[in-house]
Amino acid sequence: MINFITRYFTSLWAFITSPFRALWRVICRIFPPREFTVMDTPRGNVYTFKQSSFWRFTKFCGKTGLILWAAWSTYVFVYHRPMLQQRTQELAQEKSAHARQMSDLQVYLDKFNQLTRDLNVTDDKILNATDLTDEQKEELMNNRLKTWGELDFLRTRLTEMFTNEGYAAEYTNLSELSAEFELTRAENEMLKKRNADLVTSMEQIATADIQIVDAVSDLATENIDALREKIRGISTTIASLGLTQQKLINSANKFSNPLVGGVYTPVKFDEELDPKYQKLADDLELWNGLSRLNTLLPLGAPVEKMRVTSNFGTRKDPFTGEPKRHRGIDFAGKIGTELLAVAPGRVISAGERVGYGTTVEIDHGLGFTTLYAHLSQALVTRGDWVRPGTVIGLAGSTGRSTGPHLHYEIRYKGVPFDPAKFVKE
């Protein structure tokens, strides 16, 4: 052995460390030293760094260790954590069952002691009382038998509790049931009180509801009458156009634009409810329709100082002297007199028109438009939205005109009609 060591190794230490050196050579072949160069571009310096085999092997071992630790942690978290949660839940259930059993045991023992005392009292009465009647003796014996039956039941339950590991009480918990009974009774009393208060509140609400509905109904009726009165003067003109007030109201509720808002959605109530609610909803719908109708219809004069110089209908043509149909109303005015929009709408044309000169035409919805002719200047352009009172242009004498004035037309679906009632509403 010594000859072998001295023949192949320089010393005993070399012999002992040879396996480690062999392993290190393998590691060096797997992780040979490396060099890498870094250039500091701004300064032009070049730095060379070396990584030894030991450093590379150490980094490899560190990374491998981290990966193994992460894998093991993930495994423990995924597999063992649900098991731990399950065990914790089972333990909590066992503790809860044990608490219920101990509570039942205490209740049973208390009941057992009470029944034992009652049995002793009954036995004493039977044995020592000498003046008992047969009926009283029979009653005492029946009580004794009943007490014995209850004691026998409790003995059975107590025996089962101490001998059966899987014991589960037939009743949840006598003490808990008693407490729940008391809580339920108290809650019932509270609910009765709250129900009485609720009934009182409902009566007050019902009274207030009647008062509110009546007040709103009266208000709606008054406003409906006022709005009807406002458009009553144009009823004959509306009829001549083949329209009815109700038809216009329905159209007004369905009409929408940025100036008057969106479509009105009527309210519908269950037929089983008090009819007064549906009547109120119908009145509100009518009120809204009439209000919109009064807003949308071109009612009123287009000038502040109204002086009519020529009405709608047949007249002598100022140029030829021959009878000719006049399609609007002429208002006297100086050049530059401000002309006003009479209802909200959108300008659909503004510019020159043959015979009319400079004109502005406004669409008010529901099929109604207004036309202003012979203007010296239009102050709006096509597409503009105008409100009542907006100055849309200035009076003039452009087009086929004999002098400064405003030619004003109201049209329904493009056909002019006598606007006198609309202007004098």
Long-range contacts (C-beta under 8 A, 24 or more apart in sequence): 27-53, 27-57, 28-53, 30-57, 31-56, 31-57, 31-60, 97-168, 100-169, 100-172, 100-173, 101-161, 101-167, 101-169, 103-173, 103-175, 103-176, 104-161, 104-169, 104-171, 104-173, 104-174, 105-158, 105-161, 106-175, 107-173, 107-174, 107-175, 108-154, 108-157, 108-158, 108-161, 109-158, 111-150, 111-154, 112-151, 112-154, 112-155, 112-158, 115-147, 115-150, 115-151, 115-154, 116-151, 118-143, 118-147, 119-144, 119-147, 119-148, 119-151, 122-147, 213-276, 213-277, 213-280, 216-280, 216-284, 217-276, 217-279, 217-280, 217-283, 220-280, 220-283, 220-284, 220-286, 220-287, 221-283, 223-287, 223-290, 223-291, 224-283, 224-286, 224-287, 224-290, 227-287, 227-290, 227-291, 227-293, 227-294, 228-290, 230-294, 230-299, 230-425, 231-290, 231-293, 231-294, 231-297, 231-299, 231-425, 233-421, 233-424, 233-425, 234-297, 234-299, 234-421, 234-422, 234-425, 236-421, 237-417, 237-418, 237-421, 237-422, 240-417, 241-412, 241-417, 245-293, 248-289, 248-293, 248-297, 248-366, 249-286, 249-289, 249-290, 249-293, 250-289, 251-366, 252-289, 252-290, 252-292, 252-293, 252-296, 252-366, 253-285, 253-288, 253-289, 253-292, 255-292, 255-296, 255-365, 255-366, 257-344, 257-346, 257-365, 257-385, 258-385, 259-344, 259-345, 259-385, 259-387, 260-292, 260-295, 260-296, 260-344, 260-365, 264-288, 264-289, 264-292, 293-366, 295-343, 295-344, 296-343, 296-344, 296-364, 296-365, 296-366, 296-368, 297-343, 297-364, 297-366, 297-368, 297-422, 298-342, 298-343, 298-345, 298-364, 298-368, 298-370, 298-410, 298-419, 298-422, 299-342, 299-343, 299-422, 299-425, 300-342, 300-343, 300-388, 300-422, 300-423, 300-425, 301-331, 301-342, 301-423, 302-331, 302-339, 302-340, 302-341, 302-342, 302-370, 302-372, 302-406, 302-408, 302-423, 303-331, 303-333, 303-337, 303-338, 303-339, 303-340, 303-395, 303-406, 304-338, 304-340, 305-333, 306-331, 306-423, 307-331, 307-332, 307-333, 308-332, 309-405, 311-418, 311-420, 312-416, 312-417, 312-418, 312-419, 312-420, 313-418, 318-402, 319-400, 319-402, 327-409, 327-416, 328-371, 328-373, 328-407, 328-408, 328-409, 328-410, 328-416, 328-419, 329-407, 329-408, 329-409, 329-419, 329-420, 329-423, 330-405, 330-406, 330-407, 330-408, 331-395, 331-405, 331-406, 331-408, 332-405, 333-395, 333-404, 333-405, 333-406, 334-395, 334-404, 335-376, 335-394, 335-395, 335-396, 335-397, 335-404, 336-376, 336-394, 336-395, 336-396, 337-394, 337-395, 337-404, 337-406, 338-391, 338-394, 338-395, 339-372, 339-375, 339-391, 339-392, 339-393, 339-394, 339-395, 339-406, 340-388, 340-389, 340-390, 340-391, 340-392, 341-370, 341-386, 341-387, 341-388, 341-389, 341-390, 341-392, 342-370, 342-388, 343-368, 343-370, 343-388, 344-385, 344-386, 344-387, 344-388, 345-369, 345-370, 345-385, 345-386, 346-383, 346-384, 346-385, 346-386, 347-380, 347-381, 347-382, 347-383, 347-384, 347-385, 347-386, 347-392, 348-382, 349-382, 350-378, 350-380, 350-381, 350-382, 350-384, 351-378, 351-382, 352-398, 352-399, 353-399, 354-399, 355-399, 355-400, 356-399, 356-400, 356-407, 357-396, 357-397, 357-398, 357-399, 357-400, 357-401, 358-393, 358-396, 358-398, 358-399, 359-399, 360-392, 360-393, 362-386, 362-392, 367-412, 367-413, 368-410, 368-411, 368-412, 369-410, 369-411, 369-414, 370-408, 370-409, 370-410, 370-411, 371-407, 371-408, 371-409, 371-410, 371-411, 371-416, 372-406, 372-407, 372-408, 373-399, 373-406, 373-407, 373-408, 373-409, 374-398, 374-399, 374-401, 374-404, 374-405, 374-406, 374-407, 375-406, 376-404
